[in-house]
Amino acid sequence: MATYRLVSFKSCPYVQRVAIVLREKGIAFEFQHIEPDNRPDWFRAISPHNKVPVLRIDDRTALFESGAIAEYLDETHAPRLHPEDPAERAHNRAWIDWLGSFIDLASDHAYAASEADYDKAAAQVPAAFEKLEKALAHNAGPFFNGARYSLVDAAYAPFLQRHLFLERIRKLGHIDRFPRVKAWAEALSSRPSTHSFPPEEFEAMYRAGVKGRGTWMSQFVEGAKAAE
Ligand SMILES: N[C@@H](CCC(=O)N[C@@H](CS)C(=O)NCC(=O)O)C(=O)O
């Protein structure tokens, strides 16, 4: 049996996306955590963009880019997470493609340096949720395609989870106006495959990261030591 090592930074959402797919498929793997500020030479040699995740297979093959890795795992290991129907699959891939835009719209406020920039970024959040709310309208949940978990779920889970974390640091309340998105975010956050660490520990790590970033939001993180 192949051995899988997932090269990661502990709090990286793209690493988490791959870990989720591995768990959903019951594939045994281990993390190989590296420090963002001290990337080893062996890592630079296998990561063309110098980014995590990289999935090392038997120490012979190294795959990069979370979306490409997720597709690879879906092609090589049952159960298939993409829908069998090609049109549905295309529809799912189209929403996975939109993930980058979603991330920008839904999380830019967390990186704003001033209150004015924060307000400007926060005002974009509803546009992101509005699109997803419509995309989710074609089924009864709890997941993107309904009862069956998919690669769309694995892609959005880390980012929706972080949005809920941000809401607990400083509530915007936008997500409350989009019940399908909110229910989806909650279903993904409570799914065991989403978690690489004990949930409270991970949220504390995330909060410490926000506090340590020195952005406008950092001041609202209570009870956290800034991450080193
Ligand atoms: N498009 C990449 C994004 C990966 C990514 O941005 N990873 C971050 C950590 S969460 C990273 O390695 N950043 C390092 C850097 O930008 O120098 C993917 O989906 O795998």
Ligand as a Chemical Component Dictionary entry (heavy atoms), coordinates in Angstrom:
data_LIG
# 
_chem_comp.id                   LIG 
_chem_comp.type                 NON-POLYMER 
_chem_comp.pdbx_formal_charge   0 
_chem_comp.three_letter_code    LIG 
# 
loop_
_chem_comp_atom.comp_id 
_chem_comp_atom.atom_id 
_chem_comp_atom.alt_atom_id 
_chem_comp_atom.type_symbol 
_chem_comp_atom.charge 
_chem_comp_atom.model_Cartn_x 
_chem_comp_atom.model_Cartn_y 
_chem_comp_atom.model_Cartn_z 
_chem_comp_atom.pdbx_ordinal 
LIG N1  N1  N 0 -3.566 27.455 -4.801 1  
LIG C1  C1  C 0 -2.834 26.793 -3.747 2  
LIG C2  C2  C 0 -2.771 27.735 -2.558 3  
LIG C3  C3  C 0 -1.896 27.173 -1.448 4  
LIG C4  C4  C 0 -1.451 28.264 -0.503 5  
LIG O1  O1  O 0 -1.687 29.470 -0.746 6  
LIG N2  N2  N 0 -0.797 27.840 0.577  7  
LIG C5  C5  C 0 -0.243 28.805 1.473  8  
LIG C6  C6  C 0 -0.394 28.380 2.930  9  
LIG S1  S1  S 0 -2.087 28.298 3.419  10 
LIG C7  C7  C 0 1.248  28.888 1.231  11 
LIG O2  O2  O 0 1.913  27.892 1.120  12 
LIG N3  N3  N 0 1.752  30.104 1.174  13 
LIG C8  C8  C 0 3.160  30.269 1.090  14 
LIG C9  C9  C 0 3.548  31.486 0.405  15 
LIG O3  O3  O 0 2.682  32.109 -0.219 16 
LIG O4  O4  O 0 4.718  31.809 0.462  17 
LIG C10 C10 C 0 -3.523 25.474 -3.388 18 
LIG O5  O5  O 0 -4.746 25.400 -3.571 19 
LIG O6  O6  O 0 -2.850 24.529 -2.974 20 
# 
loop_
_chem_comp_bond.comp_id 
_chem_comp_bond.atom_id_1 
_chem_comp_bond.atom_id_2 
_chem_comp_bond.value_order 
_chem_comp_bond.pdbx_ordinal 
LIG N1  C1  SING 1  
LIG C1  C2  SING 2  
LIG C1  C10 SING 3  
LIG C2  C3  SING 4  
LIG C3  C4  SING 5  
LIG C4  O1  DOUB 6  
LIG C4  N2  SING 7  
LIG N2  C5  SING 8  
LIG C5  C6  SING 9  
LIG C5  C7  SING 10 
LIG C6  S1  SING 11 
LIG C7  O2  DOUB 12 
LIG C7  N3  SING 13 
LIG N3  C8  SING 14 
LIG C8  C9  SING 15 
LIG C9  O3  DOUB 16 
LIG C9  O4  SING 17 
LIG C10 O5  DOUB 18 
LIG C10 O6  SING 19 
# 
